[in-house]
Amino acid sequence: MTRKEIIDFLKARGVEFNPTLNLSGLEELYLKQPGVSAGVGTLENVETLNKVEVTEPESDSSKLLKMMSNVVDKLDTLEIRLSKVEGPNGSEFKNDVQSKDVEIASKKKENIDSRITKIVEETLGIDFGIDLDTFPDKPGFLFTVIVPPRLSDMSISTRPIIDSVTGKYKVQEDGKTPVLEDYVPEDRRSRSIGSSQSYDAIRDHCNKVRSYLVSYYVKLSKPLPEFKLKV
């Protein structure tokens, strides 16, 4: 401490002293005061030091428990997210193919080249539909694979309801707002096939559709889908 600080301290304590003392004499008198020790300072400083909160280093067990807690929280979050994506029937894709889907797909494959049908059923499954559309201004056709609902990644959408009697859209009591219904759009995966391309192009498209569906389930950490192939 400086000479002035020691003199101010002694005066504040009401200590009688000779202000002409040299610095060493003043320091000796200062250290004799109650609550003062060498290298520490005033009693107020000592109390302040006693109030300093000492943080103990975190133990390895505490770190491990914290890590486990974080992992559990992340797993819970993932489970909630997947349940929202999958819905209450999210495990249906693991079951055998639905007979109604096979029936719908069979109707869509009527009058389709049997070689194309065979490629689709051997590559993707018997519940995948097919649609072919010719081009009005060029040779070739648009080849479309229709993915069954159990394997589709299409989300639920809404559409206005048409009255079966009047053929017009149903509206609510205000006479303006249309009545909507939930539905899942048809999952169509298309590719243009030129007249010079062979059946290999059709098989290539089917393989790409299959790869996409598999990668979709892998991305969501869901079990891989079951393709009901025709053997």
C-alpha positions as CSV (number, residue, x, y, z in Angstrom):
1,M,0.0,0.0,0.0
2,T,1.1,3.6,-0.5
3,R,2.0,6.0,2.3
4,K,-1.3,8.0,1.7
5,E,-3.4,4.8,1.8
6,I,-1.9,3.7,5.1
7,I,-2.4,7.2,6.7
8,D,-6.0,7.3,5.5
9,F,-6.6,3.8,6.9
10,L,-5.1,4.7,10.3
11,K,-7.1,7.9,10.5
12,A,-10.3,6.0,9.7
13,R,-9.6,3.6,12.5
14,G,-8.9,6.5,15.0
15,V,-5.3,5.4,15.6
16,E,-3.0,8.0,17.1
17,F,0.3,8.1,15.2
18,N,3.0,10.5,14.1
19,P,2.3,11.4,10.5
20,T,6.0,12.1,10.0
21,L,6.9,8.5,10.4
22,N,8.7,7.0,7.4
23,L,6.9,4.4,5.2
24,S,8.4,1.4,7.0
25,G,7.2,2.8,10.4
26,L,3.8,3.4,9.0
27,E,3.6,-0.2,7.6
28,E,4.6,-1.6,10.9
29,L,1.8,0.3,12.7
30,Y,-0.6,-0.7,9.9
31,L,0.1,-4.4,10.3
32,K,-0.5,-4.2,14.1
33,Q,-4.1,-3.2,13.5
34,P,-6.8,-5.9,14.2
35,G,-7.9,-7.9,11.1
36,V,-4.7,-6.9,9.2
37,S,-2.1,-9.5,8.2
38,A,0.9,-9.2,6.0
39,G,0.2,-9.5,2.3
40,V,-3.6,-9.5,2.8
41,G,-4.9,-6.0,3.6
42,T,-7.8,-4.8,5.6
43,L,-10.4,-6.9,7.4
44,E,-12.9,-5.9,4.7
45,N,-10.6,-7.5,2.1
46,V,-10.4,-10.7,4.2
47,E,-14.2,-10.9,4.4
48,T,-14.5,-10.4,0.6
49,L,-12.0,-13.3,0.0
50,N,-14.1,-15.5,2.3
51,K,-17.1,-14.9,0.2
52,V,-15.5,-16.0,-3.1
53,E,-17.3,-19.0,-4.4
54,V,-14.9,-21.9,-5.2
55,T,-16.2,-24.1,-8.1
56,E,-15.1,-27.7,-7.8
57,P,-14.1,-29.4,-11.1
58,E,-16.9,-31.6,-12.6
59,S,-16.3,-35.3,-11.9
60,D,-16.1,-37.9,-14.7
61,S,-19.3,-39.5,-13.4
62,S,-21.2,-36.2,-13.6
63,K,-20.0,-35.7,-17.1
64,L,-21.2,-39.2,-18.0
65,L,-24.6,-38.7,-16.5
66,K,-25.0,-35.4,-18.3
67,M,-24.0,-37.1,-21.7
68,M,-26.5,-39.9,-21.1
69,S,-29.2,-37.4,-20.3
70,N,-28.6,-35.6,-23.5
71,V,-28.7,-38.8,-25.5
72,V,-32.1,-39.8,-24.0
73,D,-33.5,-36.4,-24.8
74,K,-32.4,-36.7,-28.4
75,L,-33.9,-40.2,-28.7
76,D,-37.2,-38.9,-27.3
77,T,-37.2,-36.1,-29.8
78,L,-36.4,-38.5,-32.7
79,E,-39.2,-40.8,-31.6
80,I,-41.7,-38.0,-31.5
81,R,-40.7,-36.8,-34.9
82,L,-40.9,-40.3,-36.4
83,S,-44.3,-40.9,-34.9
84,K,-45.6,-37.7,-36.6
85,V,-44.2,-38.8,-39.9
86,E,-45.3,-42.4,-39.7
87,G,-48.7,-41.8,-38.1
88,P,-50.6,-44.5,-36.1
89,N,-50.1,-47.1,-38.9
90,G,-46.5,-46.4,-39.5
91,S,-45.5,-50.1,-39.4
92,E,-47.8,-51.1,-42.2
93,F,-45.1,-51.1,-44.8
94,K,-43.5,-54.1,-43.0
95,N,-46.6,-56.2,-43.5
96,D,-47.6,-58.2,-46.5
97,V,-48.8,-56.3,-49.5
98,Q,-52.5,-55.2,-49.2
99,S,-54.8,-57.1,-51.5
100,K,-56.7,-53.9,-52.4
101,D,-53.5,-52.3,-53.6
102,V,-52.8,-55.4,-55.8
103,E,-56.3,-55.2,-57.2
104,I,-55.9,-51.5,-58.0
105,A,-52.5,-52.0,-59.6
106,S,-53.8,-54.9,-61.7
107,K,-56.5,-52.7,-63.1
108,K,-54.0,-50.1,-64.0
109,K,-51.8,-52.7,-65.8
110,E,-54.6,-53.9,-68.0
111,N,-53.8,-53.5,-71.7
112,I,-50.1,-52.7,-70.8
113,D,-47.3,-54.5,-72.7
114,S,-46.7,-57.7,-70.7
115,R,-43.0,-57.2,-70.9
116,I,-43.3,-53.8,-69.2
117,T,-45.6,-55.3,-66.5
118,K,-43.1,-58.1,-65.9
119,I,-40.2,-55.6,-65.4
120,V,-42.2,-53.6,-62.9
121,E,-43.4,-56.6,-60.9
122,E,-40.0,-58.2,-60.8
123,T,-38.2,-55.0,-59.8
124,L,-40.7,-53.1,-57.6
125,G,-43.6,-55.4,-56.7
126,I,-47.0,-56.6,-57.7
127,D,-48.8,-53.7,-55.9
128,F,-47.1,-51.1,-58.1
129,G,-49.3,-49.6,-60.9
130,I,-48.3,-48.5,-64.4
131,D,-49.5,-45.7,-66.7
132,L,-48.4,-45.0,-70.3
133,D,-49.2,-41.8,-72.1
134,T,-48.2,-41.1,-75.7
135,F,-46.9,-37.7,-76.9
136,P,-49.1,-35.8,-79.4
137,D,-46.1,-34.2,-81.1
138,K,-43.3,-36.7,-80.9
139,P,-42.6,-40.5,-80.8
140,G,-42.1,-42.3,-77.6
141,F,-44.3,-42.2,-74.5
142,L,-44.3,-41.2,-70.8
143,F,-43.8,-44.2,-68.6
144,T,-45.2,-43.8,-65.0
145,V,-44.8,-46.0,-62.0
146,I,-47.5,-45.6,-59.4
147,V,-46.2,-46.3,-55.9
148,P,-48.7,-48.0,-53.5
149,P,-49.7,-46.0,-50.4
150,R,-47.9,-48.3,-48.0
151,L,-44.5,-47.3,-49.5
152,S,-45.3,-43.7,-50.6
153,D,-43.7,-40.6,-49.1
154,M,-46.6,-38.5,-50.1
155,S,-48.2,-36.4,-47.3
156,I,-51.9,-35.9,-46.7
157,S,-53.4,-33.0,-48.7
158,T,-56.9,-31.5,-48.9
159,R,-59.4,-31.0,-51.8
160,P,-62.9,-29.7,-52.3
161,I,-65.7,-32.3,-52.2
162,I,-67.9,-32.6,-55.3
163,D,-71.6,-33.4,-54.7
164,S,-72.4,-36.7,-56.5
165,V,-76.0,-35.4,-57.2
166,T,-75.4,-31.9,-58.5
167,G,-71.8,-32.4,-59.8
168,K,-70.9,-29.1,-58.1
169,Y,-68.5,-28.4,-55.2
170,K,-70.1,-28.6,-51.8
171,V,-70.0,-25.4,-49.8
172,Q,-70.5,-24.5,-46.1
173,E,-73.5,-22.6,-44.6
174,D,-72.0,-19.3,-45.8
175,G,-72.6,-20.4,-49.4
176,K,-69.0,-19.6,-50.3
177,T,-66.5,-21.6,-48.4
178,P,-65.9,-25.0,-50.0
179,V,-66.1,-28.2,-47.9
180,L,-62.7,-29.9,-47.9
181,E,-61.7,-33.5,-47.4
182,D,-58.3,-35.1,-46.6
183,Y,-56.7,-37.4,-49.1
184,V,-53.3,-38.8,-50.1
185,P,-52.3,-37.8,-53.7
186,E,-51.4,-40.6,-56.0
187,D,-47.6,-41.1,-56.0
188,R,-46.6,-41.1,-59.6
189,R,-42.9,-41.4,-60.7
190,S,-42.6,-40.7,-64.5
191,R,-39.9,-40.8,-67.1
192,S,-40.0,-40.0,-70.8
193,I,-39.1,-43.0,-72.9
194,G,-37.9,-42.3,-76.5
195,S,-38.8,-44.5,-79.5
196,S,-35.1,-45.5,-79.8
197,Q,-34.9,-46.6,-76.2
198,S,-35.3,-50.3,-75.2
199,Y,-36.9,-52.0,-72.2
200,D,-33.6,-51.4,-70.4
201,A,-34.6,-47.8,-70.0
202,I,-37.8,-48.9,-68.3
203,R,-35.9,-51.3,-66.0
204,D,-33.5,-48.5,-65.2
205,H,-36.3,-46.2,-64.1
206,C,-37.8,-48.9,-61.9
207,N,-34.4,-49.4,-60.2
208,K,-34.1,-45.7,-59.6
209,V,-37.6,-45.5,-58.0
210,R,-36.7,-48.5,-55.8
211,S,-33.4,-46.8,-54.8
212,Y,-35.2,-43.6,-53.9
213,L,-37.7,-45.3,-51.7
214,V,-35.0,-47.2,-49.8
215,S,-33.0,-44.0,-49.3
216,Y,-36.1,-42.2,-48.0
217,Y,-36.6,-44.8,-45.3
218,V,-32.9,-44.8,-44.4
219,K,-33.0,-41.0,-44.1
220,L,-35.8,-41.3,-41.6
221,S,-34.0,-44.1,-39.7
222,K,-37.0,-46.4,-40.4
223,P,-36.8,-50.1,-41.3
224,L,-36.3,-50.8,-45.0
225,P,-39.6,-51.3,-46.9
226,E,-40.7,-54.8,-48.1
227,F,-41.0,-55.0,-51.8
228,K,-43.5,-57.8,-52.8
229,L,-41.8,-59.0,-55.9
230,K,-43.2,-61.4,-58.4
231,V,-41.0,-64.5,-58.7
